[in-house]
Amino acid sequence: MFRPQLIVNFGNGLLLPGAISGAVSVRAQAAGTAAGIVGFTQMALGAAIAQYAGTLLAESPTAVPMATLMVALVAALGISFGLLVRRA
């Protein structure tokens, strides 16, 4: 269990600073607002997903609902990335 979490945390350490600096650098006058919105969004989504995952796992004897939730979140990430990234 330690290695998968190590990989996830390593990926977060590589990606999150660039994502936050990208959000903050769009308009220099609103850098504080952008940082606040990014932080709020991260915390709110994390809390909502953790609550939903706990609800899913409370009634299940296996981890299949958690795996399904993870796959759904990865699919949502891929779709949002495809829609939001500018094409060159």
A tleap script that builds the chain and sets N, CA, C and O, in Angstrom:
source leaprc.protein.ff14SB
mol = sequence {
  NMET PHE ARG PRO GLN LEU ILE VAL ASN PHE
  GLY ASN GLY LEU LEU LEU PRO GLY ALA ILE
  SER GLY ALA VAL SER VAL ARG ALA GLN ALA
  ALA GLY THR ALA ALA GLY ILE VAL GLY PHE
  THR GLN MET ALA LEU GLY ALA ALA ILE ALA
  GLN TYR ALA GLY THR LEU LEU ALA GLU SER
  PRO THR ALA VAL PRO MET ALA THR LEU MET
  VAL ALA LEU VAL ALA ALA LEU GLY ILE SER
  PHE GLY LEU LEU VAL ARG ARG CALA
}
set mol.1.N position { 0.807 -1.193 0.000 }
set mol.1.CA position { 0.000 0.000 0.000 }
set mol.1.C position { 0.854 1.263 0.000 }
set mol.1.O position { 0.373 2.335 -0.368 }
set mol.2.N position { 2.092 1.149 0.401 }
set mol.2.CA position { 2.924 2.336 0.495 }
set mol.2.C position { 3.347 2.838 -0.887 }
set mol.2.O position { 3.344 4.045 -1.131 }
set mol.3.N position { 3.708 1.931 -1.788 }
set mol.3.CA position { 4.213 2.359 -3.100 }
set mol.3.C position { 3.174 3.062 -3.954 }
set mol.3.O position { 3.501 4.093 -4.541 }
set mol.4.N position { 1.926 2.569 -4.066 }
set mol.4.CA position { 0.950 3.322 -4.859 }
set mol.4.C position { 0.724 4.735 -4.321 }
set mol.4.O position { 0.610 5.683 -5.098 }
set mol.5.N position { 0.660 4.879 -3.000 }
set mol.5.CA position { 0.479 6.210 -2.432 }
set mol.5.C position { 1.706 7.075 -2.667 }
set mol.5.O position { 1.577 8.284 -2.859 }
set mol.6.N position { 2.881 6.487 -2.655 }
set mol.6.CA position { 4.100 7.210 -2.958 }
set mol.6.C position { 4.066 7.747 -4.387 }
set mol.6.O position { 4.475 8.881 -4.636 }
set mol.7.N position { 3.587 6.947 -5.309 }
set mol.7.CA position { 3.493 7.378 -6.708 }
set mol.7.C position { 2.488 8.518 -6.854 }
set mol.7.O position { 2.754 9.494 -7.555 }
set mol.8.N position { 1.340 8.399 -6.196 }
set mol.8.CA position { 0.334 9.454 -6.259 }
set mol.8.C position { 0.879 10.756 -5.683 }
set mol.8.O position { 0.719 11.815 -6.289 }
set mol.9.N position { 1.513 10.689 -4.532 }
set mol.9.CA position { 2.054 11.896 -3.911 }
set mol.9.C position { 3.187 12.501 -4.738 }
set mol.9.O position { 3.317 13.723 -4.809 }
set mol.10.N position { 3.988 11.672 -5.350 }
set mol.10.CA position { 5.053 12.173 -6.217 }
set mol.10.C position { 4.444 12.907 -7.416 }
set mol.10.O position { 4.913 13.979 -7.801 }
set mol.11.N position { 3.408 12.327 -7.995 }
set mol.11.CA position { 2.723 12.978 -9.113 }
set mol.11.C position { 2.094 14.298 -8.704 }
set mol.11.O position { 2.162 15.278 -9.445 }
set mol.12.N position { 1.474 14.328 -7.514 }
set mol.12.CA position { 0.905 15.586 -7.031 }
set mol.12.C position { 1.987 16.634 -6.826 }
set mol.12.O position { 1.788 17.804 -7.151 }
set mol.13.N position { 3.109 16.230 -6.300 }
set mol.13.CA position { 4.205 17.163 -6.092 }
set mol.13.C position { 4.757 17.724 -7.392 }
set mol.13.O position { 5.237 18.856 -7.437 }
set mol.14.N position { 4.686 16.925 -8.449 }
set mol.14.CA position { 5.158 17.408 -9.744 }
set mol.14.C position { 4.127 18.277 -10.460 }
set mol.14.O position { 4.497 19.248 -11.121 }
set mol.15.N position { 2.851 17.948 -10.343 }
set mol.15.CA position { 1.826 18.615 -11.137 }
set mol.15.C position { 1.163 19.807 -10.459 }
set mol.15.O position { 0.871 20.801 -11.126 }
set mol.16.N position { 0.921 19.737 -9.179 }
set mol.16.CA position { 0.172 20.803 -8.513 }
set mol.16.C position { 0.864 22.170 -8.533 }
set mol.16.O position { 0.177 23.167 -8.757 }
set mol.17.N position { 2.161 22.279 -8.317 }
set mol.17.CA position { 2.765 23.615 -8.385 }
set mol.17.C position { 2.595 24.277 -9.749 }
set mol.17.O position { 2.344 25.480 -9.832 }
set mol.18.N position { 2.730 23.501 -10.810 }
set mol.18.CA position { 2.530 24.064 -12.150 }
set mol.18.C position { 1.090 24.461 -12.396 }
set mol.18.O position { 0.825 25.485 -13.026 }
set mol.19.N position { 0.157 23.659 -11.905 }
set mol.19.CA position { -1.263 23.977 -12.078 }
set mol.19.C position { -1.638 25.248 -11.315 }
set mol.19.O position { -2.360 26.101 -11.831 }
set mol.20.N position { -1.147 25.364 -10.099 }
set mol.20.CA position { -1.466 26.554 -9.302 }
set mol.20.C position { -0.810 27.789 -9.893 }
set mol.20.O position { -1.441 28.843 -9.965 }
set mol.21.N position { 0.439 27.683 -10.315 }
set mol.21.CA position { 1.091 28.856 -10.912 }
set mol.21.C position { 0.436 29.222 -12.236 }
set mol.21.O position { 0.379 30.402 -12.583 }
set mol.22.N position { -0.057 28.243 -12.979 }
set mol.22.CA position { -0.784 28.541 -14.210 }
set mol.22.C position { -2.088 29.269 -13.928 }
set mol.22.O position { -2.459 30.183 -14.663 }
set mol.23.N position { -2.784 28.874 -12.873 }
set mol.23.CA position { -4.038 29.539 -12.524 }
set mol.23.C position { -3.792 30.954 -12.011 }
set mol.23.O position { -4.578 31.861 -12.282 }
set mol.24.N position { -2.723 31.138 -11.285 }
set mol.24.CA position { -2.439 32.446 -10.695 }
set mol.24.C position { -1.856 33.413 -11.717 }
set mol.24.O position { -2.047 34.622 -11.588 }
set mol.25.N position { -1.159 32.920 -12.717 }
set mol.25.CA position { -0.460 33.801 -13.651 }
set mol.25.C position { -1.318 34.309 -14.799 }
set mol.25.O position { -0.828 35.081 -15.623 }
set mol.26.N position { -2.563 33.911 -14.882 }
set mol.26.CA position { -3.408 34.363 -15.988 }
set mol.26.C position { -3.618 35.867 -15.933 }
set mol.26.O position { -3.492 36.553 -16.948 }
set mol.27.N position { -3.937 36.378 -14.759 }
set mol.27.CA position { -4.133 37.817 -14.581 }
set mol.27.C position { -3.437 38.209 -13.282 }
set mol.27.O position { -3.884 37.838 -12.197 }
set mol.28.N position { -2.357 38.951 -13.393 }
set mol.28.CA position { -1.526 39.267 -12.226 }
set mol.28.C position { -2.283 40.077 -11.174 }
set mol.28.O position { -1.984 39.970 -9.985 }
set mol.29.N position { -3.254 40.881 -11.592 }
set mol.29.CA position { -3.997 41.714 -10.642 }
set mol.29.C position { -4.868 40.877 -9.709 }
set mol.29.O position { -5.182 41.312 -8.601 }
set mol.30.N position { -5.257 39.689 -10.142 }
set mol.30.CA position { -6.156 38.841 -9.359 }
set mol.30.C position { -5.454 37.580 -8.860 }
set mol.30.O position { -6.095 36.542 -8.694 }
set mol.31.N position { -4.153 37.659 -8.623 }
set mol.31.CA position { -3.398 36.473 -8.222 }
set mol.31.C position { -3.884 35.927 -6.882 }
set mol.31.O position { -3.996 34.712 -6.717 }
set mol.32.N position { -4.172 36.802 -5.927 }
set mol.32.CA position { -4.651 36.352 -4.630 }
set mol.32.C position { -6.013 35.682 -4.723 }
set mol.32.O position { -6.258 34.666 -4.072 }
set mol.33.N position { -6.889 36.249 -5.526 }
set mol.33.CA position { -8.206 35.666 -5.731 }
set mol.33.C position { -8.095 34.308 -6.403 }
set mol.33.O position { -8.777 33.359 -6.016 }
set mol.34.N position { -7.242 34.217 -7.401 }
set mol.34.CA position { -7.067 32.950 -8.109 }
set mol.34.C position { -6.509 31.881 -7.182 }
set mol.34.O position { -6.948 30.732 -7.231 }
set mol.35.N position { -5.554 32.239 -6.342 }
set mol.35.CA position { -4.994 31.266 -5.408 }
set mol.35.C position { -6.053 30.794 -4.416 }
set mol.35.O position { -6.107 29.612 -4.076 }
set mol.36.N position { -6.889 31.714 -3.954 }
set mol.36.CA position { -7.963 31.349 -3.036 }
set mol.36.C position { -8.985 30.432 -3.683 }
set mol.36.O position { -9.439 29.468 -3.065 }
set mol.37.N position { -9.347 30.723 -4.917 }
set mol.37.CA position { -10.331 29.889 -5.618 }
set mol.37.C position { -9.766 28.502 -5.880 }
set mol.37.O position { -10.476 27.508 -5.726 }
set mol.38.N position { -8.499 28.417 -6.275 }
set mol.38.CA position { -7.880 27.109 -6.520 }
set mol.38.C position { -7.835 26.295 -5.224 }
set mol.38.O position { -8.162 25.109 -5.231 }
set mol.39.N position { -7.436 26.917 -4.118 }
set mol.39.CA position { -7.385 26.218 -2.841 }
set mol.39.C position { -8.760 25.767 -2.385 }
set mol.39.O position { -8.924 24.640 -1.916 }
set mol.40.N position { -9.758 26.647 -2.520 }
set mol.40.CA position { -11.118 26.283 -2.133 }
set mol.40.C position { -11.641 25.129 -2.977 }
set mol.40.O position { -12.263 24.205 -2.453 }
set mol.41.N position { -11.392 25.180 -4.278 }
set mol.41.CA position { -11.874 24.123 -5.164 }
set mol.41.C position { -11.235 22.785 -4.825 }
set mol.41.O position { -11.917 21.760 -4.810 }
set mol.42.N position { -9.939 22.784 -4.554 }
set mol.42.CA position { -9.264 21.543 -4.180 }
set mol.42.C position { -9.844 20.959 -2.897 }
set mol.42.O position { -10.118 19.761 -2.825 }
set mol.43.N position { -10.029 21.798 -1.892 }
set mol.43.CA position { -10.548 21.317 -0.612 }
set mol.43.C position { -12.002 20.874 -0.726 }
set mol.43.O position { -12.378 19.844 -0.166 }
set mol.44.N position { -12.818 21.634 -1.439 }
set mol.44.CA position { -14.238 21.298 -1.562 }
set mol.44.C position { -14.431 19.992 -2.334 }
set mol.44.O position { -15.218 19.141 -1.921 }
set mol.45.N position { -13.724 19.830 -3.441 }
set mol.45.CA position { -13.853 18.593 -4.211 }
set mol.45.C position { -13.316 17.397 -3.428 }
set mol.45.O position { -13.910 16.319 -3.450 }
set mol.46.N position { -12.201 17.587 -2.742 }
set mol.46.CA position { -11.650 16.501 -1.932 }
set mol.46.C position { -12.602 16.084 -0.825 }
set mol.46.O position { -12.777 14.891 -0.576 }
set mol.47.N position { -13.223 17.056 -0.156 }
set mol.47.CA position { -14.166 16.737 0.919 }
set mol.47.C position { -15.415 16.046 0.375 }
set mol.47.O position { -15.899 15.082 0.970 }
set mol.48.N position { -15.936 16.529 -0.745 }
set mol.48.CA position { -17.142 15.931 -1.322 }
set mol.48.C position { -16.885 14.501 -1.795 }
set mol.48.O position { -17.707 13.612 -1.575 }
set mol.49.N position { -15.756 14.287 -2.437 }
set mol.49.CA position { -15.450 12.947 -2.937 }
set mol.49.C position { -15.153 11.990 -1.782 }
set mol.49.O position { -15.534 10.821 -1.837 }
set mol.50.N position { -14.484 12.470 -0.749 }
set mol.50.CA position { -14.215 11.618 0.413 }
set mol.50.C position { -15.510 11.213 1.112 }
set mol.50.O position { -15.658 10.068 1.537 }
set mol.51.N position { -16.443 12.151 1.229 }
set mol.51.CA position { -17.742 11.846 1.840 }
set mol.51.C position { -18.509 10.826 0.994 }
set mol.51.O position { -19.096 9.886 1.530 }
set mol.52.N position { -18.501 11.014 -0.313 }
set mol.52.CA position { -19.201 10.090 -1.209 }
set mol.52.C position { -18.549 8.708 -1.176 }
set mol.52.O position { -19.249 7.696 -1.153 }
set mol.53.N position { -17.231 8.657 -1.172 }
set mol.53.CA position { -16.535 7.365 -1.121 }
set mol.53.C position { -16.831 6.645 0.186 }
set mol.53.O position { -17.006 5.426 0.189 }
set mol.54.N position { -16.889 7.370 1.287 }
set mol.54.CA position { -17.235 6.754 2.559 }
set mol.54.C position { -18.645 6.192 2.554 }
set mol.54.O position { -18.903 5.134 3.128 }
set mol.55.N position { -19.551 6.901 1.908 }
set mol.55.CA position { -20.924 6.417 1.793 }
set mol.55.C position { -20.985 5.159 0.940 }
set mol.55.O position { -21.725 4.227 1.255 }
set mol.56.N position { -20.217 5.130 -0.129 }
set mol.56.CA position { -20.198 3.946 -0.997 }
set mol.56.C position { -19.640 2.730 -0.267 }
set mol.56.O position { -20.184 1.631 -0.379 }
set mol.57.N position { -18.575 2.922 0.467 }
set mol.57.CA position { -17.904 1.794 1.111 }
set mol.57.C position { -18.591 1.323 2.382 }
set mol.57.O position { -18.328 0.212 2.843 }
set mol.58.N position { -19.464 2.139 2.960 }
set mol.58.CA position { -20.103 1.767 4.220 }
set mol.58.C position { -20.998 0.542 4.069 }
set mol.58.O position { -21.137 -0.242 5.008 }
set mol.59.N position { -21.597 0.370 2.912 }
set mol.59.CA position { -22.538 -0.721 2.718 }
set mol.59.C position { -21.988 -1.852 1.857 }
set mol.59.O position { -22.717 -2.792 1.539 }
set mol.60.N position { -20.729 -1.779 1.479 }
set mol.60.CA position { -20.158 -2.783 0.586 }
set mol.60.C position { -19.075 -3.589 1.300 }
set mol.60.O position { -18.217 -3.021 1.976 }
set mol.61.N position { -19.118 -4.911 1.148 }
set mol.61.CA position { -18.070 -5.727 1.770 }
set mol.61.C position { -16.774 -5.757 0.958 }
set mol.61.O position { -15.752 -6.236 1.452 }
set mol.62.N position { -16.799 -5.256 -0.274 }
set mol.62.CA position { -15.602 -5.261 -1.119 }
set mol.62.C position { -15.214 -3.833 -1.480 }
set mol.62.O position { -15.908 -2.877 -1.135 }
set mol.63.N position { -14.106 -3.712 -2.170 }
set mol.63.CA position { -13.624 -2.395 -2.600 }
set mol.63.C position { -14.033 -2.068 -4.033 }
set mol.63.O position { -13.507 -1.124 -4.622 }
set mol.64.N position { -14.948 -2.822 -4.591 }
set mol.64.CA position { -15.376 -2.589 -5.976 }
set mol.64.C position { -15.999 -1.202 -6.164 }
set mol.64.O position { -15.697 -0.549 -7.163 }
set mol.65.N position { -16.857 -0.720 -5.249 }
set mol.65.CA position { -17.385 0.637 -5.435 }
set mol.65.C position { -16.288 1.703 -5.437 }
set mol.65.O position { -16.369 2.679 -6.184 }
set mol.66.N position { -15.270 1.518 -4.607 }
set mol.66.CA position { -14.166 2.480 -4.577 }
set mol.66.C position { -13.399 2.455 -5.891 }
set mol.66.O position { -13.037 3.507 -6.418 }
set mol.67.N position { -13.149 1.271 -6.420 }
set mol.67.CA position { -12.460 1.161 -7.708 }
set mol.67.C position { -13.293 1.782 -8.817 }
set mol.67.O position { -12.756 2.449 -9.700 }
set mol.68.N position { -14.598 1.568 -8.776 }
set mol.68.CA position { -15.486 2.163 -9.772 }
set mol.68.C position { -15.469 3.682 -9.682 }
set mol.68.O position { -15.443 4.367 -10.704 }
set mol.69.N position { -15.485 4.209 -8.463 }
set mol.69.CA position { -15.406 5.655 -8.269 }
set mol.69.C position { -14.091 6.206 -8.807 }
set mol.69.O position { -14.075 7.261 -9.442 }
set mol.70.N position { -12.999 5.510 -8.561 }
set mol.70.CA position { -11.701 5.967 -9.053 }
set mol.70.C position { -11.659 5.986 -10.575 }
set mol.70.O position { -11.130 6.924 -11.171 }
set mol.71.N position { -12.211 4.957 -11.201 }
set mol.71.CA position { -12.248 4.915 -12.669 }
set mol.71.C position { -13.124 6.046 -13.210 }
set mol.71.O position { -12.775 6.687 -14.201 }
set mol.72.N position { -14.258 6.289 -12.557 }
set mol.72.CA position { -15.139 7.378 -12.994 }
set mol.72.C position { -14.447 8.732 -12.854 }
set mol.72.O position { -14.596 9.595 -13.720 }
set mol.73.N position { -13.696 8.924 -11.780 }
set mol.73.CA position { -12.981 10.191 -11.599 }
set mol.73.C position { -11.875 10.375 -12.636 }
set mol.73.O position { -11.655 11.484 -13.123 }
set mol.74.N position { -11.185 9.294 -12.971 }
set mol.74.CA position { -10.155 9.380 -14.014 }
set mol.74.C position { -10.798 9.696 -15.363 }
set mol.74.O position { -10.250 10.480 -16.138 }
set mol.75.N position { -11.952 9.096 -15.651 }
set mol.75.CA position { -12.655 9.384 -16.905 }
set mol.75.C position { -13.105 10.843 -16.941 }
set mol.75.O position { -12.980 11.503 -17.972 }
set mol.76.N position { -13.631 11.355 -15.815 }
set mol.76.CA position { -14.039 12.760 -15.756 }
set mol.76.C position { -12.843 13.684 -15.944 }
set mol.76.O position { -12.951 14.718 -16.604 }
set mol.77.N position { -11.712 13.318 -15.371 }
set mol.77.CA position { -10.496 14.104 -15.552 }
set mol.77.C position { -10.074 14.132 -17.015 }
set mol.77.O position { -9.733 15.188 -17.547 }
set mol.78.N position { -10.097 12.983 -17.658 }
set mol.78.CA position { -9.727 12.919 -19.075 }
set mol.78.C position { -10.650 13.740 -19.952 }
set mol.78.O position { -10.199 14.418 -20.876 }
set mol.79.N position { -11.940 13.681 -19.666 }
set mol.79.CA position { -12.903 14.462 -20.455 }
set mol.79.C position { -12.694 15.950 -20.229 }
set mol.79.O position { -12.679 16.722 -21.188 }
set mol.80.N position { -12.531 16.366 -18.975 }
set mol.80.CA position { -12.326 17.791 -18.711 }
set mol.80.C position { -11.006 18.282 -19.291 }
set mol.80.O position { -10.930 19.408 -19.783 }
set mol.81.N position { -9.982 17.466 -19.240 }
set mol.81.CA position { -8.709 17.837 -19.849 }
set mol.81.C position { -8.863 18.022 -21.349 }
set mol.81.O position { -8.356 18.990 -21.915 }
set mol.82.N position { -9.562 17.097 -21.991 }
set mol.82.CA position { -9.786 17.200 -23.429 }
set mol.82.C position { -10.593 18.421 -23.822 }
set mol.82.O position { -10.372 18.995 -24.888 }
set mol.83.N position { -11.521 18.822 -22.979 }
set mol.83.CA position { -12.361 19.981 -23.289 }
set mol.83.C position { -11.692 21.317 -22.962 }
set mol.83.O position { -11.957 22.322 -23.621 }
set mol.84.N position { -10.830 21.329 -21.951 }
set mol.84.CA position { -10.282 22.598 -21.476 }
set mol.84.C position { -8.907 22.955 -22.036 }
set mol.84.O position { -8.541 24.130 -22.041 }
set mol.85.N position { -8.148 21.988 -22.501 }
set mol.85.CA position { -6.799 22.270 -23.009 }
set mol.85.C position { -6.911 22.884 -24.397 }
set mol.85.O position { -7.638 22.393 -25.261 }
set mol.86.N position { -6.183 23.953 -24.582 }
set mol.86.CA position { -6.195 24.641 -25.875 }
set mol.86.C position { -5.469 23.824 -26.917 }
set mol.86.O position { -4.410 23.256 -26.651 }
set mol.87.N position { -6.022 23.770 -28.062 }
set mol.87.CA position { -5.383 23.068 -29.185 }
set mol.87.C position { -4.412 24.011 -29.885 }
set mol.87.O position { -4.738 25.176 -30.117 }
set mol.88.N position { -3.255 23.532 -30.212 }
set mol.88.CA position { -2.238 24.380 -30.873 }
set mol.88.C position { -2.424 24.386 -32.368 }
set mol.88.O position { -1.664 25.041 -33.082 }
savepdb mol mol.pdb
quit
